[in-house]
Amino acid sequence: MVGSPTAVEHVERTGGIQIDVPAQPGYLALVRMLVHTLAQRRDLDDERIEDLVLAVSEACGWVVGSRLTTDSPRPVQVRWSESEDGCVIEVTDTTSHDGDAPSVPAPDEVELPPDPGRAALEGELSLPLVLALVDEVTSSAGPNGSSVHITVNCGPWDGQPST
Amino acid sequence: MDLGLDATERNGFVVLAVRGEVDVYTAPRLRERLVEMVSQGHHQVVVDLEGVDFLDSTGLGVLVGGLKRLRSHEGDLTLVCTQRRILKVFEITGLTKVFQIFEDVDAATVVASSE
């Protein structure tokens, strides 16, 4: 993919990790396993880890869901980056283009649907769920595709995996 | 990733024990099983989520769809769940107001049979 950073470049630049997975539902479990493993390196309790895993899986599901009707072979990119006080997970739809950033409203703009049963049937619970589970959700668009950025705040990182 | 679906009968109710991860990949199998139960005339269903490791919004949609389908046949779908991580998903989404959620299968079937 022209212009797309490789996994090695990403790790060298940010200390993070990037994987490309086929945009197929069967690969979401692999993403969850990776996120769970990486989250355990930080000082996140089990509940926060489970919340993050669910949020990332839902975000990947948005991309996968949009692909089910297009049959696109291009992958979903998942990047994990670390900072001193948090982790950022970026889920990128590599088929979209500049200006196609997914619309992610601010958490205070999202209300729980008045009829959650109907919302569940119509697939409208995913966004409120993600916004409730993590500290920040934003979106962006760039030459590599449109992305959702999920941030969880956590304690200082010394650069070494916790044991 | 495997999804376990084991159905047993108790007090005239079908208890569907779900094991594994319920997501956009596996949820269709759960949906098919619930539809199959309804078509076989089982209209009182208890879905036991104690063996579920992961449940996403797709799984929630399947459970609500099953509830709706059963109620259209004058039946019901109740849940068994004590896992904090799974209950939290129902709480965040407001679905605790939609489903009856019990601590164990005994409670679910006793209450269900008394209604």
Chai-1 contact restraints between the chains, C-beta under 6 A:
chainA,res_idxA,chainB,res_idxB,connection_type,confidence,min_distance_angstrom,max_distance_angstrom,comment,restraint_id
A,P25,B,V24,contact,1.0,0.0,6.0,A-B,restraint_1
A,P25,B,Y25,contact,1.0,0.0,6.0,A-B,restraint_2
A,G26,B,Y25,contact,1.0,0.0,6.0,A-B,restraint_3
A,L28,B,D23,contact,1.0,0.0,6.0,A-B,restraint_4
A,A29,B,M1,contact,1.0,0.0,6.0,A-B,restraint_5
A,E50,B,R85,contact,1.0,0.0,6.0,A-B,restraint_6
A,S57,B,D56,contact,1.0,0.0,6.0,A-B,restraint_7
A,E58,B,D56,contact,1.0,0.0,6.0,A-B,restraint_8
A,G61,B,V24,contact,1.0,0.0,6.0,A-B,restraint_9
A,L112,B,G94,contact,1.0,0.0,6.0,A-B,restraint_10
A,P116,B,T93,contact,1.0,0.0,6.0,A-B,restraint_11
A,P116,B,G94,contact,1.0,0.0,6.0,A-B,restraint_12
A,P116,B,L95,contact,1.0,0.0,6.0,A-B,restraint_13
A,G117,B,V64,contact,1.0,0.0,6.0,A-B,restraint_14
A,G117,B,V98,contact,1.0,0.0,6.0,A-B,restraint_15
A,A120,B,L60,contact,1.0,0.0,6.0,A-B,restraint_16
A,A120,B,G61,contact,1.0,0.0,6.0,A-B,restraint_17
A,A120,B,V64,contact,1.0,0.0,6.0,A-B,restraint_18
A,L121,B,G61,contact,1.0,0.0,6.0,A-B,restraint_19
A,L121,B,V64,contact,1.0,0.0,6.0,A-B,restraint_20
A,L121,B,G65,contact,1.0,0.0,6.0,A-B,restraint_21
A,L125,B,S57,contact,1.0,0.0,6.0,A-B,restraint_22
A,L125,B,L60,contact,1.0,0.0,6.0,A-B,restraint_23
A,L125,B,T93,contact,1.0,0.0,6.0,A-B,restraint_24
A,S126,B,S57,contact,1.0,0.0,6.0,A-B,restraint_25
A,L129,B,S57,contact,1.0,0.0,6.0,A-B,restraint_26
A,L129,B,I92,contact,1.0,0.0,6.0,A-B,restraint_27
A,A132,B,I92,contact,1.0,0.0,6.0,A-B,restraint_28
